[in-house]
Amino acid sequence: MIKNVSLSQPEDWFSVTLTDAHEMGLPKVLVKHKAQLVELLKGKYPHLKWEKMFSMQGRFGQQRRLEQTVKSLFPVSLPSQNKQCC
């Protein structure tokens, strides 16, 4: 399984490659092309525009994966705004 791919939101699928999906356990016999993956995702999340998956390849997809990796390596929690200082 891929360690650096976090799919906490449906939009996270936009940057997943077909190879990533197969490494996560999606059977190759079920999905052989990116278009088939998009059709499956349309069924699960019909409110999203899945055509973005085709444009999120290359540089944009790499940037998204880098962002996810950095977030997983360096988690940041912001202090609550309700706390008063001093």
ChimeraX attribute file (.defattr): number of C-alpha atoms within 10 A of each C-alpha:
attribute: neighborCount
match mode: 1-to-1
recipient: residues
	/A:1	10
	/A:2	11
	/A:3	8
	/A:4	15
	/A:5	20
	/A:6	15
	/A:7	13
	/A:8	8
	/A:9	7
	/A:10	11
	/A:11	15
	/A:12	15
	/A:13	21
	/A:14	21
	/A:15	24
	/A:16	21
	/A:17	18
	/A:18	18
	/A:19	13
	/A:20	14
	/A:21	19
	/A:22	17
	/A:23	13
	/A:24	13
	/A:25	11
	/A:26	15
	/A:27	11
	/A:28	13
	/A:29	7
	/A:30	11
	/A:31	17
	/A:32	14
	/A:33	10
	/A:34	16
	/A:35	15
	/A:36	13
	/A:37	19
	/A:38	20
	/A:39	14
	/A:40	14
	/A:41	16
	/A:42	15
	/A:43	9
	/A:44	11
	/A:45	13
	/A:46	11
	/A:47	8
	/A:48	12
	/A:49	13
	/A:50	19
	/A:51	12
	/A:52	14
	/A:53	20
	/A:54	15
	/A:55	13
	/A:56	18
	/A:57	16
	/A:58	11
	/A:59	11
	/A:60	13
	/A:61	19
	/A:62	14
	/A:63	14
	/A:64	18
	/A:65	18
	/A:66	14
	/A:67	13
	/A:68	17
	/A:69	16
	/A:70	12
	/A:71	13
	/A:72	14
	/A:73	10
	/A:74	9
	/A:75	9
	/A:76	8
	/A:77	6
	/A:78	6
	/A:79	7
	/A:80	7
	/A:81	7
	/A:82	6
	/A:83	7
	/A:84	6
	/A:85	5
	/A:86	3
